[in-house]
Amino acid sequence: MSDHFALQLREHSHWFAALSTSQQQQLLAHARLVQLGAGQRLFSRGDEFDGIYVLLSGALLIAGVHSSGREALLTIVEAGDWIGEIALFDRKARTHDATASVACQLLHLNHSALQQLVQQDPLWWQRFGQLLTEKMRLVFQALEDMSLLPASVRLARRLLMLCRLHQQDERYLIPVQQEQLGQLLSLSRQTINQLLQQLVASGVIRTSYAEIEVLDLKLLKQAAEMAV
C-alpha cells in the first residue's frame, strides 16, 4: 500500500519527489490514511495542532470566517498539496477551516509521528522548512499575479487549475459558484459574471447553477497565457 501512495506522491508533490527513497519510506511508515466525505470538516480555525496532512485525491476548501459570519474561500487544496505545516513550527492553533468539497483521501502524520522523525534525524526540520517555504513562494506568486495580471487571465488560470480536479472522462465539470470564484481571485461577483459571460460567448465554457463546464480546453489555455 505504501508503494502505491509513494507513486501518487512522487507524481503530484515536488517536495516529496525530492526526498530520497529511504526518506519517502520513512515518512510513509509513520502516516495513516484518512478518508472524508463531501462536506466533512478536516479541521477548524482554532483547533489544536494535530499534525500535517497531504491530499491524495479529491479537493479541500480552505476558508476563514469573519466576525460578521461571512465566509471567505482562500484556496482549494489539490492532490499532492500538504497542509498544516505552519502549526508544526509555531504550535499555535489552526488558522483556517479545511473542508472536503468532494470525497477525499489524505495521509496524516500526527504530532507523535513528527516528533519521532525529527528525533531520529534532526535534518527533517530543514525538510519541513522547505515544505513551508515552497508554499510561501506560491503565496508571493499569487500576490504578484493579482497585482500584474488582468482579471480575465487570472480567471482562466484558476479554471484550468480546477479542470485538473474535476475531469470526468473527456468532460470538465467544475462545481463552483461565482461567489467562490470571486473570493479566490479577490474579484466582485459582478466582475466574475461578466468575465464568465465573455468566455461563454467565445464558446470556451457553458455555465449553469453552481457549475461550469469547459467546452474548449485549448481556448481556455490560450486565455490563460495571454500577454499582460
Steps between C-alpha positions, in 0.01 A plus 500: 500500500784740586649442153171611345494816711866570423426481127209741536701749703806486275270595212316786673730633776830663396610510863441128553661409167818685604542278807720193477329161472587416861361835618178441307464158659575640844232764459235257374576252778375760749190602302141380526221521244212743558181504292246783493158522343387807305430783742688338790731725701866399539578769756369840606655835581610496863551121516818381668786377282456129423763447230533558127305357207553437129206467262505186284172554315204735505500870591504695826363849547708725726286780638474755777196644670480872581356618832191604301444136405600540134721223367797572274639221281878539487618208292419151377744227598587257219643148493863509615457813712609492865315693770555569868871571497464855637380364835782243489745784560314737732273243675216752488138433413379435147465821303211396271230241434572205270194328350467232233315630193487146361599161643867515604785268590788637707805378685544632854822529700397573858697695759656186647614373158658835415685505834639154429623609159687809622645312796632227273639754253502874591545583129128434463453852640679633193285288270179616665634855480540454125138385484392820674714730284375329184149605599621853579638531148159405361337765718738767369436387142126525556539851641711600198242356260229693680694823452619450142269267309165602350198355679408299188838322500481427872153352457611282208796371702278417796255313276788301351611404851146390586484295178774275637286431805172437324566312177237234428609290202530763225281760674598771744215574740605745772263524800567859602289805572578843358533638852763237579698593187479862606639418844785296352598781262409803714246612240138604538225259402393749232848501345517120508161481330609737222823306438317168495248634248791601274629142515149370429470727195837371374388139531755422771258405777135435581357614833211370709405532864812442717680327211726590209570265211814562297418438133831595338809436712733631229327839490503516880876439501542779245302734726723404793817574304403842365771762534450766762 
